[in-house]
């Protein structure tokens, strides 16, 4: 299952820009573990923060599975039958895909305006990133030129 594009919340920070606060906290625990986890293990990991009910955590886990960020597997047998959940995308891959989706949407909707703002913000926030953008632009120009040359041959 492909990971779905999730919403973007301007007022939040970090992964919370893409996921709700409980979703983010659960994902951080799962990214740390990288192993199969059940609802009780996650509840234990969240207890310091708040004593969430099993039902609340299970609802969030099912939503994360629907989004394609984690996968769900039926548990054992009998009464101890607990579903297990595991991350299917790394934190880095999640952030990379979601930020690309946001950037693509902004560029499609606002074109030159967003590009100008990005350059201004890069200059203010981190001038070294602006240098990296220049390098990426040079690489893109070279690729485009190479593709043009290949098509005309």
C-alpha positions as CSV (number, residue, x, y, z in Angstrom):
1,X,0.0,0.0,0.0
2,X,1.3,3.4,-1.0
3,X,1.5,6.1,1.7
4,X,-1.2,8.6,1.4
5,X,-0.6,12.3,1.4
6,X,-1.6,13.8,4.7
7,X,-2.8,17.3,5.7
8,X,-0.4,20.1,6.6
9,X,-0.9,22.2,9.7
10,X,1.0,25.6,9.5
11,X,0.6,26.3,13.2
12,X,2.4,23.1,14.3
13,X,6.1,22.1,14.3
14,X,8.0,19.1,13.1
15,X,6.1,15.9,12.3
16,X,3.1,17.5,14.0
17,X,2.7,19.6,10.9
18,X,1.6,16.3,9.1
19,X,0.1,14.2,11.9
20,X,-2.0,14.8,14.9
21,X,-0.2,15.1,18.3
22,X,-1.1,11.5,19.4
23,X,-0.3,10.1,15.9
24,X,3.1,11.9,16.0
25,X,3.9,10.5,19.5
26,X,2.9,7.0,18.5
27,X,5.0,7.2,15.3
28,X,8.0,8.5,17.3
29,X,7.7,5.4,19.5
30,X,7.4,3.1,16.5
31,X,10.2,4.7,14.6
32,X,12.4,4.2,17.7
33,X,11.5,0.6,18.0
34,X,11.4,-0.4,14.3
35,X,9.8,-3.7,15.5
36,X,6.3,-5.1,15.7
37,X,4.3,-3.5,18.6
38,X,0.9,-4.0,20.0
39,X,-1.5,-1.5,21.5
40,X,-0.5,-2.3,25.1
41,X,3.2,-1.7,24.4
42,X,2.4,1.6,22.9
43,X,0.1,2.6,25.7
44,X,3.0,1.8,28.2
45,X,5.3,4.0,26.1
46,X,2.8,6.9,26.2
47,X,1.9,6.6,30.0
48,X,4.4,9.3,31.1
49,X,2.6,11.8,28.8
50,X,-1.0,10.8,29.4
51,X,-2.9,7.6,30.3
52,X,-4.7,7.1,27.0
53,X,-7.3,4.3,26.7
54,X,-6.6,1.2,24.6
55,X,-9.5,2.2,22.4
56,X,-8.1,5.6,21.7
57,X,-4.7,4.2,20.8
58,X,-6.2,1.5,18.7
59,X,-8.3,4.1,16.7
60,X,-5.1,6.1,16.0
61,X,-3.2,3.0,15.0
62,X,-5.9,2.0,12.5
63,X,-5.9,5.5,11.0
64,X,-2.1,5.4,10.7
65,X,-2.5,2.0,8.9
66,X,-5.1,3.5,6.6
67,X,-2.6,6.2,5.7
68,X,-0.1,3.6,4.8
69,X,2.5,4.7,7.4
70,X,2.3,1.5,9.4
71,X,1.1,-2.0,8.7
72,X,-1.2,-4.2,10.7
73,X,-1.0,-7.9,11.3
74,X,-3.4,-10.1,13.2
75,X,-2.0,-11.3,16.5
76,X,-1.9,-14.7,18.2
77,X,-4.6,-17.1,19.1
78,X,-7.4,-17.2,21.7
79,X,-7.9,-14.4,24.2
80,X,-4.4,-13.0,23.8
81,X,-5.1,-12.2,20.1
82,X,-3.6,-8.8,19.7
83,X,-3.0,-7.0,16.5
84,X,0.6,-6.1,15.9
85,X,1.7,-2.9,14.1
86,X,5.0,-2.0,12.4
87,X,6.4,1.0,10.6
88,X,6.6,0.7,6.8
89,X,8.3,4.0,6.1
90,X,11.2,5.6,8.0
91,X,10.9,8.9,9.7
92,X,13.2,10.4,7.0
93,X,11.2,8.9,4.1
94,X,7.9,10.1,5.6
95,X,9.2,13.7,6.0
96,X,10.8,13.6,2.6
97,X,7.6,12.5,0.9
98,X,5.2,14.8,2.8
99,X,7.4,17.9,2.4
100,X,7.7,17.1,-1.3
101,X,3.9,16.9,-1.6
102,X,3.5,20.3,0.2
103,X,6.2,21.9,-2.0
104,X,4.7,20.5,-5.2
105,X,1.2,21.8,-4.2
106,X,2.6,25.3,-3.4
107,X,4.6,25.5,-6.6
108,X,1.6,24.3,-8.7
109,X,-0.8,26.8,-7.0
110,X,1.5,29.8,-6.6
111,X,4.5,29.3,-9.0
112,X,6.8,32.3,-9.1
113,X,5.5,33.8,-5.9
114,X,6.4,30.7,-3.8
115,X,9.8,30.4,-5.5
116,X,10.6,34.0,-4.7
117,X,9.4,33.6,-1.1
118,X,11.5,30.4,-0.7
119,X,14.6,32.2,-1.8
120,X,13.9,35.1,0.5
121,X,13.3,32.7,3.5
122,X,16.4,30.7,2.7
123,X,18.4,33.9,2.7
124,X,17.0,34.9,6.1
125,X,17.0,31.5,7.8
126,X,20.0,29.7,6.4
127,X,22.2,31.2,3.7
128,X,24.1,27.9,3.4
129,X,20.9,26.3,2.2
130,X,20.7,28.9,-0.5
131,X,24.1,27.7,-1.8
132,X,22.8,24.2,-1.9
133,X,19.8,25.4,-3.9
134,X,22.2,27.0,-6.4
135,X,24.0,23.7,-6.8
136,X,20.7,21.8,-7.3
137,X,19.7,24.3,-9.9
138,X,23.0,23.8,-11.8
139,X,22.5,20.0,-11.7
140,X,18.9,20.4,-13.0
141,X,20.0,22.7,-15.8
142,X,22.7,20.2,-16.8
143,X,20.2,17.3,-16.7
144,X,17.8,19.3,-18.9
145,X,20.5,20.2,-21.3
146,X,21.6,16.5,-21.5
147,X,18.0,15.4,-22.2
148,X,17.6,18.0,-24.9
149,X,20.9,16.8,-26.5
150,X,19.8,13.2,-26.3
151,X,16.4,13.9,-28.0
152,X,18.0,15.9,-30.8
153,X,20.5,13.2,-31.6
